[in-house]
Amino acid sequence: MLAVGRLKPGPEADLFAQHNARLRPPLLVREIPEARGSAAEIRRREGAGLLAALPEQALAVALDLGGHMPDSEGLATLLERWEGSGRPLAFLIGGAEGLDPAVQARADQRLSLGPMTWPHFLVRGMLAEQLYRAQAIRAGHPYHRAWRP
């Protein structure tokens, strides 16, 4: 996972740590410094940092409000397909100003956690939980209750 900003100790870090500890393998996080300037300049600088840190062969999944919104079972299916590609998987999380168009253009997939806007530091924990849920679905573990909305 490549994410803009340094996650400080607190509830957001605890949420991420709780779910990341359950993942096999756990997500490795590389943090990209937050930029300063106008909104466009911030997106450009942070986007350049994300792209520079992205391995060349990675299958890049950008977390973006305009991305695909699968349900949990759909995400489990997508993860299986992505993992089967043989390419390293990299989730890209932008900063408060969102992702630069260059990052969106490089992304192989765009994924949304729903139509609401979420704080970028909270997205890490939400993504880790959904990835754990997808692993549980694929393993037939009862963590996910398909009968519940």
DSSP file (Angstrom, degrees, kcal/mol; ACC not computed):
  #  RESIDUE AA STRUCTURE BP1 BP2  ACC     N-H-->O    O-->H-N    N-H-->O    O-->H-N    TCO  KAPPA ALPHA  PHI   PSI    X-CA   Y-CA   Z-CA
    1    1 A M              0   0    0      0, 0.0    29,-2.7     0, 0.0     2,-0.5   0.000 360.0 360.0 360.0 132.9    0.0    0.0    0.0
    2    2 A L  E     +ab  30  92A   0     89,-3.2    91,-2.8    27,-0.2     2,-0.4  -0.974 360.0 174.8-112.4 124.5    1.2    3.5   -0.9
    3    3 A A  E     -ab  31  93A   0     27,-2.2    29,-2.8    -2,-0.5     2,-0.3  -0.989  30.7-122.7-137.8 139.3   -0.5    6.2    1.1
    4    4 A V  E    S+a   32   0A   0     89,-2.1    30,-0.1    -2,-0.4    27,-0.1  -0.628  76.0  26.0 -78.6 133.8   -0.1    9.9    1.4
    5    5 A G  S    S-     0   0    0     27,-3.5     2,-0.7    -2,-0.3    27,-0.2   0.120  85.5 -86.7  97.7 152.4    0.6   11.2    4.9
    6    6 A R        -     0   0    0     25,-0.1     2,-0.6    -2,-0.0    -2,-0.1  -0.853  38.4-136.5 -96.7 118.4    2.2    9.8    8.1
    7    7 A L        -     0   0    0     -2,-0.7     3,-0.1     5,-0.1    -2,-0.0  -0.646  22.8-155.1 -78.1 115.9   -0.4    8.0   10.2
    8    8 A K        -     0   0    0     -2,-0.6     5,-0.5     1,-0.1     4,-0.1  -0.478  33.5 -77.5 -88.1 159.8    0.1    9.1   13.8
    9    9 A P  S    S+     0   0    0      0, 0.0    -1,-0.1     0, 0.0     3,-0.1  -0.302  86.9  88.3 -55.9 138.7   -0.9    7.0   16.8
   10   10 A G  S  > S-     0   0    0      1,-0.1     4,-2.5    -3,-0.1     5,-0.2  -0.954  93.0 -47.2 157.0-171.3   -4.6    7.2   17.4
   11   11 A P  H  > S+     0   0    0      0, 0.0     4,-2.5     0, 0.0     5,-0.2   0.856 129.7  52.3 -60.2 -38.1   -7.9    5.6   16.5
   12   12 A E  H  > S+     0   0    0      2,-0.2     4,-2.2     1,-0.2     5,-0.2   0.925 112.4  45.3 -65.5 -43.2   -7.2    5.6   12.8
   13   13 A A  H  > S+     0   0    0     -5,-0.5     4,-2.8     2,-0.2    -1,-0.2   0.888 112.7  51.9 -65.9 -39.2   -3.8    3.8   13.3
   14   14 A D  H  X S+     0   0    0     -4,-2.5     4,-2.6     2,-0.2    -2,-0.2   0.914 108.8  50.2 -63.7 -43.1   -5.4    1.4   15.8
   15   15 A L  H  X S+     0   0    0     -4,-2.5     4,-1.8     2,-0.2     5,-0.3   0.935 113.4  45.6 -60.5 -47.2   -8.2    0.5   13.3
   16   16 A F  H  X S+     0   0    0     -4,-2.2     4,-3.0     1,-0.2     5,-0.3   0.944 113.6  49.0 -61.6 -47.8   -5.6   -0.2   10.6
   17   17 A A  H  X S+     0   0    0     -4,-2.8     4,-2.0     1,-0.2    -2,-0.2   0.884 107.5  55.7 -60.9 -40.1   -3.3   -2.2   12.9
   18   18 A Q  H  < S+     0   0    0     -4,-2.6     4,-0.4     1,-0.2    -1,-0.2   0.927 117.7  32.5 -59.5 -47.4   -6.2   -4.3   14.2
   19   19 A H  H >X S+     0   0    0     -4,-1.8     4,-0.9     1,-0.2     3,-0.8   0.845 114.6  57.6 -82.8 -33.9   -7.3   -5.5   10.7
   20   20 A N  H >< S+     0   0    0     -4,-3.0     3,-0.6    -5,-0.3    -2,-0.2   0.863 100.1  60.0 -63.6 -34.0   -3.8   -5.5    9.1
   21   21 A A  T 3< S+     0   0    0     -4,-2.0    -1,-0.2    -5,-0.3    -2,-0.2   0.754 104.0  51.6 -64.8 -23.6   -2.7   -7.9   11.8
   22   22 A R  T <4 S+     0   0    0     -3,-0.8    -1,-0.2    -4,-0.4    -2,-0.2   0.701  89.9  98.9 -84.9 -21.1   -5.3  -10.4   10.6
   23   23 A L  S << S-     0   0    0     -4,-0.9   109,-0.1    -3,-0.6   106,-0.0  -0.379  74.9-123.1 -70.8 144.0   -4.3  -10.2    6.9
   24   24 A R  S    S+     0   0    0      1,-0.4    -3,-0.0    -2,-0.1    -2,-0.0  -0.939 106.6  15.0-127.2 109.0   -2.1  -13.0    5.5
   25   25 A P  S    S-     0   0    0      0, 0.0    -1,-0.4     0, 0.0     3,-0.1   0.670 105.0-129.8 -78.4 158.4    0.2  -11.5    4.4
   26   26 A P        -     0   0    0      0, 0.0     2,-0.2     0, 0.0    -5,-0.1  -0.319  31.3 -95.0 -67.7 156.3   -0.2   -8.2    6.2
   27   27 A L        -     0   0    0     -7,-0.1     2,-0.5     1,-0.0    -4,-0.0  -0.486  29.6-141.7 -70.1 137.8   -0.1   -5.0    4.1
   28   28 A L        -     0   0    0     -2,-0.2     2,-0.5    -3,-0.1    -1,-0.0  -0.891  20.3-150.8 -96.4 132.1    3.2   -3.2    3.9
   29   29 A V        -     0   0    0     -2,-0.5     2,-0.5   -27,-0.1   -27,-0.2  -0.902  15.4-171.1-112.5 129.3    2.7    0.5    3.9
   30   30 A R  E     -a    2   0A   0    -29,-2.7   -27,-2.2    -2,-0.5     2,-0.4  -0.978  19.3-147.0-114.7 119.6    4.9    3.1    2.3
   31   31 A E  E     -a    3   0A   0     -2,-0.5   -27,-0.2   -29,-0.2   -25,-0.1  -0.703   4.1-153.5 -92.4 136.0    4.0    6.6    3.3
   32   32 A I  E     -a    4   0A   0    -29,-2.8   -27,-3.5    -2,-0.4    18,-0.1  -0.893  30.8-105.5-104.6 132.5    4.4    9.5    0.9
   33   33 A P        -     0   0    0      0, 0.0     2,-0.2     0, 0.0    16,-0.1  -0.249  33.8-111.9 -59.9 143.8    4.9   13.0    2.5
   34   34 A E        -     0   0    0    -30,-0.1     2,-0.2     1,-0.1     8,-0.0  -0.525  35.2-137.4 -71.8 143.1    2.0   15.4    2.3
   35   35 A A        -     0   0    0     -2,-0.2     2,-0.3     7,-0.1     7,-0.1  -0.509   7.1-138.7 -99.4 168.9    2.6   18.3    0.0
   36   36 A R        +     0   0    0     -2,-0.2     2,-0.3     5,-0.1     9,-0.1  -0.856  53.9  60.4-122.6 159.2    1.9   22.0    0.5
   37   37 A G  S    S-     0   0    0     -2,-0.3    -2,-0.0     4,-0.1     2,-0.0  -0.849  90.3 -13.5 126.2-160.6    0.5   24.6   -2.0
   38   38 A S  S  > S-     0   0    0     -2,-0.3     4,-2.9     1,-0.1     5,-0.2  -0.261  73.6-101.9 -69.4 165.0   -2.6   25.0   -4.0
   39   39 A A  H  > S+     0   0    0      1,-0.2     4,-2.5     2,-0.2     5,-0.2   0.912 124.6  47.9 -56.4 -43.9   -4.9   22.0   -4.3
   40   40 A A  H  > S+     0   0    0      2,-0.2     4,-2.4     1,-0.2    -1,-0.2   0.902 112.6  48.4 -65.2 -40.5   -3.7   21.3   -7.8
   41   41 A E  H  > S+     0   0    0      2,-0.2     4,-2.8     1,-0.2     5,-0.3   0.895 110.8  51.3 -67.3 -39.6    0.0   21.6   -6.7
   42   42 A I  H  X S+     0   0    0     -4,-2.9     4,-2.9     2,-0.2     5,-0.3   0.948 111.4  46.9 -61.7 -48.5   -0.6   19.3   -3.8
   43   43 A R  H  X S+     0   0    0     -4,-2.5     4,-2.5    -5,-0.2    57,-0.5   0.912 113.5  49.6 -59.4 -42.4   -2.2   16.6   -6.0
   44   44 A R  H  X S+     0   0    0     -4,-2.4     4,-2.4     2,-0.2    -2,-0.2   0.948 114.8  42.4 -63.5 -48.5    0.6   17.0   -8.5
   45   45 A R  H  X S+     0   0    0     -4,-2.8     4,-2.0     2,-0.2    -2,-0.2   0.924 118.0  44.6 -66.3 -45.3    3.4   16.6   -5.9
   46   46 A E  H  X S+     0   0    0     -4,-2.9     4,-2.4    -5,-0.3    -1,-0.2   0.897 113.0  52.6 -66.6 -38.2    1.8   13.8   -4.0
   47   47 A G  H  X S+     0   0    0     -4,-2.5     4,-2.8    -5,-0.3     5,-0.2   0.910 107.2  51.6 -62.0 -42.4    0.9   12.1   -7.2
   48   48 A A  H  X S+     0   0    0     -4,-2.4     4,-2.3     1,-0.2    -1,-0.2   0.898 110.3  50.2 -61.4 -39.5    4.5   12.3   -8.3
   49   49 A G  H  X S+     0   0    0     -4,-2.0     4,-1.6     2,-0.2    -2,-0.2   0.906 111.1  48.1 -64.9 -42.2    5.6   10.7   -5.0
   50   50 A L  H  X S+     0   0    0     -4,-2.4     4,-1.1     1,-0.2    -2,-0.2   0.936 113.7  46.7 -62.8 -46.5    3.1    7.9   -5.3
   51   51 A L  H  < S+     0   0    0     -4,-2.8     3,-0.3     1,-0.2    -2,-0.2   0.872 110.3  52.9 -66.0 -36.6    4.1    7.2   -8.9
   52   52 A A  H  < S+     0   0    0     -4,-2.3    -1,-0.2    -5,-0.2    -2,-0.2   0.846 112.6  45.1 -66.5 -32.7    7.8    7.3   -8.0
   53   53 A A  H  < S+     0   0    0     -4,-1.6    -1,-0.2    -5,-0.2    -2,-0.2   0.622  90.6 102.0 -85.3 -13.7    7.3    4.7   -5.2
   54   54 A L  S  < S-     0   0    0     -4,-1.1     6,-0.0    -3,-0.3    36,-0.0  -0.580  79.8-118.7 -76.5 122.0    5.1    2.4   -7.3
   55   55 A P    >   -     0   0    0      0, 0.0     3,-1.7     0, 0.0    -1,-0.1  -0.342  24.2-121.7 -58.3 140.7    6.9   -0.7   -8.5
   56   56 A E  T 3  S+     0   0    0      1,-0.3    -2,-0.1     3,-0.0    -3,-0.0   0.849 108.9  41.3 -55.3 -41.6    7.0   -0.7  -12.3
   57   57 A Q  T 3  S+     0   0    0      2,-0.1    -1,-0.3     0, 0.0    -3,-0.0   0.423  88.6 126.2 -89.5   2.2    5.3   -4.0  -12.7
   58   58 A A    <   -     0   0    0     -3,-1.7     2,-0.9    29,-0.1    31,-0.2  -0.244  64.9-126.4 -65.6 146.1    2.7   -3.5  -10.0
   59   59 A L  E     -c   89   0A   0     29,-3.3    31,-2.4    23,-0.1     2,-0.5  -0.852  36.3-148.1 -86.5 107.4   -1.0   -3.9  -10.6
   60   60 A A  E     -c   90   0A   0     -2,-0.9    49,-2.0    46,-0.3    48,-1.9  -0.690  17.8-171.2 -90.9 125.0   -2.1   -0.5   -9.2
   61   61 A V  E     -cd  91 109A   0     29,-3.1    31,-2.7    -2,-0.5     2,-0.5  -0.945  11.9-155.5-115.8 108.9   -5.5   -0.1   -7.6
   62   62 A A  E     -cd  92 110A   0     47,-2.6    49,-3.1    -2,-0.6     2,-0.8  -0.713  12.9-135.9 -87.2 128.4   -6.3    3.5   -6.9
   63   63 A L  E     + d   0 111A   0     29,-2.8    31,-0.5    -2,-0.5     2,-0.4  -0.768  44.9 158.5 -82.1 113.6   -8.8    4.2   -4.1
   64   64 A D  E >   -     0   0A   0     47,-2.5     3,-2.5    -2,-0.8    -2,-0.0  -0.999  53.0-129.2-147.5 134.3  -11.0    6.8   -5.7
   65   65 A L  E 3  S+     0   0A   0     -2,-0.4    49,-0.1     1,-0.3    47,-0.1   0.803 112.0  51.3 -52.4 -33.1  -14.5    8.1   -5.1
   66   66 A G  E 3  S+     0   0A   0     45,-0.1    -1,-0.3    -3,-0.0    46,-0.1   0.328  93.1 106.7 -89.1   8.2  -15.3    7.6   -8.8
   67   67 A G  E <  S-     0   0A   0     -3,-2.5    44,-0.3    44,-0.2     2,-0.1  -0.113  83.8 -66.1 -81.6-179.7  -14.0    4.0   -8.9
   68   68 A H  E     - d   0 111A   0     42,-2.7    44,-3.0     1,-0.1    -1,-0.2  -0.400  42.1-152.6 -64.7 139.0  -15.8    0.7   -9.0
   69   69 A M        +     0   0    0     42,-0.2    44,-0.1    -3,-0.1    -1,-0.1  -0.690  21.1 176.4-118.1  76.4  -17.9   -0.1   -5.9
   70   70 A P        -     0   0    0      0, 0.0     2,-0.1     0, 0.0    42,-0.0  -0.372  30.9-116.3 -74.2 158.9  -18.1   -3.9   -5.6
   71   71 A D     >  -     0   0    0      1,-0.1     4,-2.4    -2,-0.1     5,-0.2  -0.306  44.6 -88.6 -78.4 179.9  -19.9   -5.5   -2.6
   72   72 A S  H  > S+     0   0    0      1,-0.2     4,-2.0     2,-0.2     5,-0.1   0.886 130.1  48.7 -63.1 -39.9  -17.7   -7.6   -0.3
   73   73 A E  H  > S+     0   0    0      1,-0.2     4,-1.9     2,-0.2    -1,-0.2   0.893 111.2  51.7 -65.1 -38.5  -18.2  -10.8   -2.3
   74   74 A G  H  > S+     0   0    0      1,-0.2     4,-2.6     2,-0.2    -2,-0.2   0.884 108.0  51.1 -64.3 -38.9  -17.3   -8.9   -5.5
   75   75 A L  H  X S+     0   0    0     -4,-2.4     4,-2.9     2,-0.2     5,-0.2   0.899 106.8  54.4 -65.0 -39.3  -14.2   -7.5   -3.9
   76   76 A A  H  X S+     0   0    0     -4,-2.0     4,-1.8     1,-0.2    -2,-0.2   0.907 110.6  46.6 -59.5 -41.2  -13.2  -11.1   -2.9
   77   77 A T  H  X S+     0   0    0     -4,-1.9     4,-2.0     2,-0.2    -2,-0.2   0.916 112.1  49.9 -66.3 -44.3  -13.6  -12.1   -6.6
   78   78 A L  H  X S+     0   0    0     -4,-2.6     4,-3.1     1,-0.2     5,-0.2   0.922 109.4  51.6 -60.7 -44.3  -11.6   -9.1   -7.8
   79   79 A L  H  X S+     0   0    0     -4,-2.9     4,-3.1     1,-0.2     5,-0.2   0.894 108.0  52.0 -60.8 -40.0   -8.8   -9.8   -5.4
   80   80 A E  H  X S+     0   0    0     -4,-1.8     4,-1.7    -5,-0.2    -1,-0.2   0.915 112.5  45.5 -62.4 -41.9   -8.6  -13.4   -6.6
   81   81 A R  H  < S+     0   0    0     -4,-2.0     4,-0.5     2,-0.2    -2,-0.2   0.925 114.5  47.9 -65.8 -45.2   -8.3  -12.2  -10.2
   82   82 A W  H ><>S+     0   0    0     -4,-3.1     3,-1.3     1,-0.2     5,-0.5   0.924 112.4  48.4 -63.6 -44.6   -5.7   -9.5   -9.3
   83   83 A E  H ><5S+     0   0    0     -4,-3.1     3,-1.1     1,-0.3    -1,-0.2   0.840 106.7  58.3 -64.9 -32.0   -3.6  -12.0   -7.3
   84   84 A G  T 3<5S+     0   0    0     -4,-1.7    -1,-0.3    -5,-0.2    -2,-0.2   0.595  86.7  78.5 -72.2 -10.6   -3.8  -14.4  -10.2
   85   85 A S  T < 5S-     0   0    0     -3,-1.3    -1,-0.2    -4,-0.5    -2,-0.2   0.713  97.6-131.7 -70.9 -18.4   -2.2  -11.8  -12.5
   86   86 A G  T < 5 +     0   0    0     -3,-1.1    -3,-0.1     1,-0.3    -2,-0.1   0.503  69.1 118.6  79.2   2.6    1.2  -12.7  -11.0
   87   87 A R  S   <S-     0   0    0     -5,-0.5    -1,-0.3     1,-0.1    -2,-0.2  -0.764  75.7-101.2 -99.3 146.9    1.9   -9.0  -10.6
   88   88 A P        -     0   0    0      0, 0.0   -29,-3.3     0, 0.0     2,-0.4  -0.448  39.4-128.1 -64.4 140.2    2.5   -7.4   -7.2
   89   89 A L  E     - c   0  59A   0    -31,-0.2     2,-0.4    -2,-0.1   -29,-0.2  -0.774  26.9-176.0 -95.7 131.4   -0.6   -5.6   -6.0
   90   90 A A  E     - c   0  60A   0    -31,-2.4   -29,-3.1    -2,-0.4     2,-0.4  -0.978  12.5-155.4-132.3 120.2   -0.3   -2.0   -4.9
   91   91 A F  E     - c   0  61A   0     -2,-0.4   -89,-3.2   -31,-0.2     2,-0.5  -0.797  13.3-151.8 -91.5 134.9   -3.2    0.0   -3.4
   92   92 A L  E     -bc   2  62A   0    -31,-2.7   -29,-2.8    -2,-0.4     2,-0.5  -0.935  12.7-175.8-114.2 120.1   -2.8    3.8   -3.8
   93   93 A I  E     -b    3   0A   0    -91,-2.8   -89,-2.1    -2,-0.5   -29,-0.1  -0.964  12.9-152.6-118.6 119.2   -4.4    6.2   -1.3
   94   94 A G        -     0   0    0     -2,-0.5     5,-0.2   -31,-0.5   -90,-0.1  -0.087  18.8-103.3 -78.5-177.9   -4.2    9.9   -2.0
   95   95 A G  B >   -E   98   0B   0      3,-0.7     3,-1.8   -92,-0.1    -1,-0.2  -0.038  55.9 -64.6 -91.9-162.7   -4.1   12.7    0.5
   96   96 A A  T 3  S+     0   0    0      1,-0.3     3,-0.1    23,-0.1    -2,-0.1   0.751 133.8  52.6 -61.1 -26.6   -6.8   15.2    1.5
   97   97 A E  T 3  S-     0   0    0      1,-0.3    -1,-0.3   -58,-0.1     2,-0.1   0.456 110.2-126.0 -90.2  -0.9   -6.9   16.7   -2.0
   98   98 A G  B <   -E   95   0B   0     -3,-1.8    -3,-0.7     2,-0.0     2,-0.3  -0.379  43.7 -33.7  89.7-170.2   -7.4   13.3   -3.7
   99   99 A L        -     0   0    0     -5,-0.2   -56,-0.1    -2,-0.1   -55,-0.1  -0.695  57.5-116.9 -95.0 140.1   -5.4   11.6   -6.5
  100  100 A D    >>  -     0   0    0    -57,-0.5     4,-2.0    -2,-0.3     3,-1.0  -0.408  28.3-115.0 -67.0 147.1   -3.7   13.4   -9.3
  101  101 A P  H 3> S+     0   0    0      0, 0.0     4,-2.4     0, 0.0     5,-0.2   0.815 116.6  60.9 -54.0 -30.9   -5.0   12.6  -12.8
  102  102 A A  H 3> S+     0   0    0      2,-0.2     4,-1.6     1,-0.2     5,-0.1   0.868 105.3  47.1 -66.0 -34.8   -1.6   11.1  -13.6
  103  103 A V  H <> S+     0   0    0     -3,-1.0     4,-1.7     2,-0.2    -1,-0.2   0.921 112.1  49.5 -70.3 -44.4   -2.1    8.6  -10.8
  104  104 A Q  H  < S+     0   0    0     -4,-2.0    -2,-0.2     1,-0.2    -1,-0.2   0.885 110.3  51.4 -61.5 -37.9   -5.6    7.8  -11.9
  105  105 A A  H  < S+     0   0    0     -4,-2.4    -1,-0.2    -5,-0.2    -2,-0.2   0.858 111.0  47.6 -67.8 -34.9   -4.3    7.3  -15.5
  106  106 A R  H  < S+     0   0    0     -4,-1.6   -46,-0.3    -5,-0.2    -1,-0.2   0.771  90.0 104.6 -75.6 -26.1   -1.6    4.9  -14.3
  107  107 A A     <  -     0   0    0     -4,-1.7   -46,-0.2     1,-0.2     3,-0.1  -0.276  58.7-156.7 -61.1 136.3   -4.0    2.8  -12.2
  108  108 A D  S    S+     0   0    0    -48,-1.9     2,-0.3     1,-0.2   -47,-0.2   0.778  83.3  15.3 -78.9 -29.4   -5.0   -0.5  -13.6
  109  109 A Q  E     -d   61   0A   0    -49,-2.0   -47,-2.6     2,-0.0     2,-0.5  -0.980  65.8-147.3-141.9 151.5   -8.1   -0.4  -11.5
  110  110 A R  E     -d   62   0A   0     -2,-0.3   -42,-2.7   -49,-0.2     2,-0.4  -0.994  19.7-169.8-121.8 128.6  -10.0    2.3   -9.5
  111  111 A L  E     -d   68   0A   0    -49,-3.1   -47,-2.5    -2,-0.5     2,-0.4  -0.952   5.4-162.2-123.1 134.6  -11.8    1.2   -6.4
  112  112 A S        -     0   0    0    -44,-3.0   -47,-0.1    -2,-0.4   -49,-0.0  -0.917  18.1-150.5-115.2 142.5  -14.3    3.1   -4.3
  113  113 A L  S    S-     0   0    0     -2,-0.4     3,-0.1     1,-0.4   -44,-0.1   0.201  75.2 -58.9 -90.5  14.4  -15.3    2.4   -0.7
  114  114 A G        -     0   0    0    -49,-0.1    -1,-0.4     1,-0.1   -47,-0.1  -0.619  64.3 -68.6 130.0 172.9  -18.7    3.9   -1.5
  115  115 A P  S    S+     0   0    0      0, 0.0     2,-0.2     0, 0.0    -1,-0.1   0.613 101.6  89.0 -76.1 -10.8  -20.3    7.2   -2.6
  116  116 A M  S    S-     0   0    0     -3,-0.1     2,-0.4     1,-0.1    -3,-0.2  -0.559  83.1-114.5 -84.7 153.3  -19.4    9.1    0.6
  117  117 A T        -     0   0    0     -2,-0.2    -1,-0.1    -4,-0.0     3,-0.0  -0.739  33.4-162.6 -86.1 130.9  -16.1   10.9    1.0
  118  118 A W        -     0   0    0     -2,-0.4     2,-0.1    -4,-0.1     5,-0.1  -0.878  28.3-100.2-114.4 145.7  -13.8    9.4    3.7
  119  119 A P    >>  -     0   0    0      0, 0.0     4,-1.6     0, 0.0     3,-0.9  -0.407  34.8-124.4 -60.0 138.0  -10.8   10.9    5.4
  120  120 A H  H 3> S+     0   0    0      1,-0.3     4,-0.7     2,-0.2  -116,-0.0   0.805 109.8  53.7 -61.4 -30.0   -7.7    9.6    3.8
  121  121 A F  H 3> S+     0   0    0      1,-0.2     4,-0.6     2,-0.2     3,-0.3   0.823 107.7  50.9 -73.3 -28.8   -6.3    8.3    7.1
  122  122 A L  H <> S+     0   0    0     -3,-0.9     4,-2.1     1,-0.2     3,-0.3   0.793  96.4  70.4 -74.7 -28.5   -9.5    6.4    7.8
  123  123 A V  H  X S+     0   0    0     -4,-1.6     4,-3.0     1,-0.2     5,-0.3   0.843  89.8  61.8 -58.8 -35.3   -9.4    4.7    4.4
  124  124 A R  H  X S+     0   0    0     -4,-0.7     4,-2.4    -3,-0.3    -1,-0.2   0.943 108.5  40.9 -57.4 -48.9   -6.4    2.6    5.4
  125  125 A G  H  X S+     0   0    0     -4,-0.6     4,-2.3    -3,-0.3    -1,-0.2   0.889 115.1  51.1 -67.4 -39.7   -8.3    0.9    8.2
  126  126 A M  H  X S+     0   0    0     -4,-2.1     4,-2.2     2,-0.2    -2,-0.2   0.908 112.0  47.2 -64.7 -41.7  -11.4    0.5    6.0
  127  127 A L  H  X S+     0   0    0     -4,-3.0     4,-2.6     2,-0.2     5,-0.2   0.929 110.8  51.3 -65.8 -44.4   -9.4   -1.0    3.2
  128  128 A A  H  X S+     0   0    0     -4,-2.4     4,-2.4    -5,-0.3    -2,-0.2   0.906 110.7  49.7 -59.7 -41.2   -7.6   -3.4    5.6
  129  129 A E  H  X S+     0   0    0     -4,-2.3     4,-2.7     1,-0.2    -1,-0.2   0.927 111.8  47.4 -63.7 -43.7  -10.9   -4.5    7.0
  130  130 A Q  H  X S+     0   0    0     -4,-2.2     4,-2.4     2,-0.2    -2,-0.2   0.865 111.2  50.9 -67.5 -34.9  -12.4   -5.1    3.6
  131  131 A L  H  X S+     0   0    0     -4,-2.6     4,-2.1     2,-0.2    -1,-0.2   0.904 111.7  47.7 -67.7 -39.8   -9.3   -7.0    2.5
  132  132 A Y  H  X S+     0   0    0     -4,-2.4     4,-2.5    -5,-0.2    -2,-0.2   0.923 111.3  51.1 -63.9 -43.1   -9.6   -9.2    5.6
  133  133 A R  H  X S+     0   0    0     -4,-2.7     4,-2.6     1,-0.2    -2,-0.2   0.911 109.0  51.4 -59.6 -42.5  -13.3   -9.7    4.9
  134  134 A A  H  X S+     0   0    0     -4,-2.4     4,-2.4     1,-0.2    -1,-0.2   0.901 109.6  49.6 -62.8 -40.7  -12.5  -10.8    1.3
  135  135 A Q  H  X S+     0   0    0     -4,-2.1     4,-1.8     2,-0.2    -1,-0.2   0.913 110.9  50.2 -62.8 -41.2   -9.9  -13.3    2.6
  136  136 A A  H  X>S+     0   0    0     -4,-2.5     5,-2.4     2,-0.2     4,-0.8   0.907 109.7  50.7 -64.0 -41.8  -12.5  -14.6    5.0
  137  137 A I  H ><5S+     0   0    0     -4,-2.6     3,-1.1     1,-0.2    -2,-0.2   0.944 111.4  47.6 -59.3 -48.7  -15.1  -15.0    2.2
  138  138 A R  H 3<5S+     0   0    0     -4,-2.4    -1,-0.2     1,-0.3    -2,-0.2   0.810 114.6  46.7 -64.6 -29.9  -12.6  -16.9    0.1
  139  139 A A  H 3<5S-     0   0    0     -4,-1.8    -1,-0.3    -5,-0.2    -2,-0.2   0.503 111.0-118.9 -89.7  -4.9  -11.6  -19.2    3.0
  140  140 A G  T <<5 +     0   0    0     -3,-1.1    -3,-0.2    -4,-0.8    -4,-0.1   0.723  58.0 158.9  72.8  20.5  -15.3  -19.8    4.0
  141  141 A H    > < -     0   0    0     -5,-2.4     3,-0.8    -6,-0.2    -1,-0.2  -0.525  48.7-125.6 -76.8 144.0  -14.6  -18.3    7.4
  142  142 A P  T 3  S+     0   0    0      0, 0.0    -1,-0.1     0, 0.0    -5,-0.1   0.442  86.7  99.7 -74.4   2.8  -17.7  -17.1    9.3
  143  143 A Y  T 3  S+     0   0    0     -7,-0.1     2,-0.5     2,-0.0   -10,-0.1   0.921  78.3  60.0 -52.3 -45.3  -16.4  -13.5    9.8
  144  144 A H  S <  S-     0   0    0     -3,-0.8     2,-0.8   -11,-0.2     3,-0.1  -0.735  72.4-161.0 -88.7 127.8  -18.5  -12.3    6.8
  145  145 A R    >   -     0   0    0     -2,-0.5     3,-1.9     1,-0.1    -2,-0.0  -0.874   2.8-169.2-109.7  99.2  -22.2  -12.9    7.2
  146  146 A A  T 3  S+     0   0    0     -2,-0.8    -1,-0.1     1,-0.3   -73,-0.1   0.748  82.3  64.6 -62.2 -24.7  -23.7  -12.7    3.7
  147  147 A W  T 3  S+     0   0    0     -3,-0.1    -1,-0.3     2,-0.1    -3,-0.0   0.651  90.6  80.0 -74.6 -14.4  -27.2  -12.6    5.0
  148  148 A R    <         0   0    0     -3,-1.9    -3,-0.1     1,-0.1     0, 0.0  -0.742 360.0 360.0 -94.3 139.7  -26.5   -9.2    6.7
  149  149 A P              0   0    0      0, 0.0    -1,-0.1     0, 0.0    -3,-0.1   0.519 360.0 360.0 -71.8 360.0  -26.6   -6.0    4.6
